[in-house]
Amino acid sequence: MKNQLITLLCLAFLVLPLAGCTVEQTDEGELPDVEVEGEVELPEYDVDAADVEIGTETREIEVPDIDIEMPEDEPEEEEPPPGS
């Protein structure tokens, strides 16, 4: 447990300086001139996404009844201005 805590603290101290830095581009980059001969094949991927079902249901929620009795307002005395 102590080792995990020390590891987490070390990671936090390493991440904090990165979160406070700013990055500005100082020079435009250029791609090199490339000549391609023949056919170009892109890789194919078979992706099976998870099935997600979204729906709604109606529920009845019991809400407590709250009675609040407010005290009667009393007029506040005005304070004299400072220096009077």
LINFENQUI-V525093 format. One record per run of one state. SS is the DSSP state (~ for helix, > for strand, _ for the rest). FROM is the first residue (numbers start at 1). LEN is the number of residues. Records with the same first field share a line. If there is no record, write none. Layout:
SS=FROM-LEN / FROM-LEN
This chain:
_=1-1 / 20-65
~=2-18
